[in-house]
Amino acid sequence: MVQHTHLDTAFAALSDATRRGVLEQLGRSDASITELADRFHMTLTGMKKHVSVLEHAGFVTTQKIGRVRTCRLGLRRLEEEAAWIESYRQVWAARFDALDEVVEHLKRKEKTDG
């Protein structure tokens, strides 16, 4: 069995709508956990958990200055995930191309037979 621990971590982090929203928000500007919690109508504890998952995946970094923990986008990019998705896109494209060929063959056969 092939293991994709980085992919598993990334896709798990991205599977939640709130975490995707946090990434979108941080793409616009850095924000404190308090600001993110307010923006997403969550408790601080709930937002800390979301940020922790994103931080573990490398999508977010945090820095604590005094009592404020500021979040910003991390250095982790999605090249590995995009390559994995692209490989499956190619498989499906090839399957659909083969299906198109079968359909065209059947159409031609129908015209000649009937």
KOLGUDREN-226580 format. One record per residue: residue in one letter; x, y, z of N, C-alpha, C in turn. Coordinates in steps of 0.2 Angstrom, whole numbers, plus 2048, in hexadecimal, padded with zeros to 3 digits. Atoms other than C-alpha are relative to their C-alpha. Layout:
<atoms>
AXYZXYZXYZ...
</atoms>
This chain:
<atoms>
M8047FA800800800800804806800V7FC7FA8018078117FB7FD805806Q8027FB7FB80781E8098028077FEH7FF7F98028058308067FF805806T8017FC7FA8078388177FF8077FFH8017F880180984A8117FA8017FCL8077FF8047FA8488057FB7FF805D8058017FB7F08418147FF806804T8017FA7FB7F484F81F7FD8067FCA8037FA8047F185C8117F98007FFF8078018027E185580B7FB800807A8047FF7FA7DB85381D7FF807802A8007F97FE7DF8658217FB8047FBL8047FC8057D686B8117F97FD800S8078038017C78608137FB804804D8057FC7FC7BF86C81F7FF8077FDA8017FA8037B687B819802806804T7FD7FB7FC7BB8868278078017FFR7F97FF8017CD8828258028037F9R7FF7FD8077CC8868127FE807801G8017F97FF7C4896817805804804V7FA7FD7FD7D289A8238058017FBL7FB7FF8057DE8988157FF8057FCE8027FB8047D48A380A801807804Q7FF7FA7FC7D48B0818807802801L7F97FE7FF7E68AF81B8048027FAG7FD7FE8067EA8B08097FF8087FER8027F98017E28C280A805804805S7FC7FC7FB7EB8C781A8017FB806D7FF8047FA7F38C082A7FA802805A8057FF7FB7E78BE8398017FD806S7FF8037FA7E78BA84B7FB7FA800I8058067FF7DE8AA8517F9803802T8067FD7FD7D18B685A7FC8037FAE8037FD8067CE8BF8497FD7FA7FCL8028068047CC8AE8407FA7FD804A8068027FC7C08A884E7FA8047FFD8067FC8017B58B784D7FE8007F9R8028018077B58B683A7FC7FA7FEF8048078017AF8A483A7FB7FE805H8058017FB7A48A68498017FA804M7FE8067FC7AE899853803802807T7FC7FF7FA7B58978648078017FFL7F98008017C789B8668037F9800T7FE8078007CA88986B7FF7FC7F9G8018038067C288385B8048027FAM7FB7FD8057CC88F8508077FD801K7F98027FE7DC88A8598017F97FDK8008078037D88788548018007F8H8008008077D587C8428078037FEV7FA7FD8027E58878418067FB802S7FB8057FF7EF8798498007FB7FBV8008058057EA86D83C8038037F9L7FD7FD8067EE87982E808801801E7F97FF7FE7FF87D8378047F97FFH7FD80780180386A8388017FE7F9A7FF8018078008698258058047FDG7FC7FC80380B8778227FD8067FCF8047FA8047FE88381B800806804V8007FA7FC7FF88F829805800805T7FB7FF7FB80C8968357FD805805T8037FB7FB80889F845806802804Q7FB7FC7FC8128AB8507FD803806K8037FD7FA80E8AF862804806802I7FD7FA7FD8128C18677FC803806G8047FE7FB80C8C58787FB7FB801R8058047FF7FB8BE87A7FC7FF7F9V8038018077F78BE8678047FB7FCR7FD8048047FA8B085C7FE8017F9T8027FE8077FB8B684A8017FA7FBC8008058057F88AA83B8028037FAR7FF7FE8077FF8AB82A8017FA7FCL7FF8068048008A081B8077FD801G7F980480080E89381C8038007F9L7FC80180681B88F80F7FE7FA7FCR80380780381287E80B7FC8027FAR8047FF80680C87E7F97FD7FA7FEL8048068028018727F08037FC7FAE7FD80380680D86B7E37FF7F8800E8018077FF80C8597EA7F97FE7FFE8078028017F98597EB7FE8017F9A8027FE8077F78617DA8037FA7FCA7FD8068048038537D37FC7FA800W8048067FF7F98467DB7F98007FCI8077FF8037E884D7D58018007F8E7FF8018077EF84F7C38017F97FES7FF8078027F583D7C27F97FD7FFY8078038017E28387C57FC8037FBR8037FD8057DC8457BA8027FD7F9Q7FD8038067E783E7AC7FD7F97FFV8038078007E082C7B07F98017FDW8077FF8027CE8327AF7FF8037F9A8017FD8077D183C79F8027FB7FBA7FE8058047D982D7977FA7FB7FFR8068048007CA82379C7FA8037FCF8057FD8047BE82F7958018017F9D7FF8018077C78307857FF7FA7FDA8028068037C681E7837F97FE7FFL8078018007B481E7877FD8047FAD8027FC8067B282C7798017FC7FAE7FF8048067BA82076D7FB7FB7FFV8058068007AE8127717FA8037FEV8077FD80279F81E76F8018017F9E7FF7FE8077A682475E8007FA7FCH8008078047A98127587F97FE800L80780380079780D75D7FC8057FCK8047FB80579081D7548027FE7F9R7FE80280779A8187447FD7FA7FEK8038078017948067467F98017FEE8087FF80178280C7487FE8037F9K8017FD8077838167388017FC7FBT7FF80480578A80972E7FC7FA800D80480680077F7FB7347F98027FFG8077FE80076F8057347FD8057FC
</atoms>
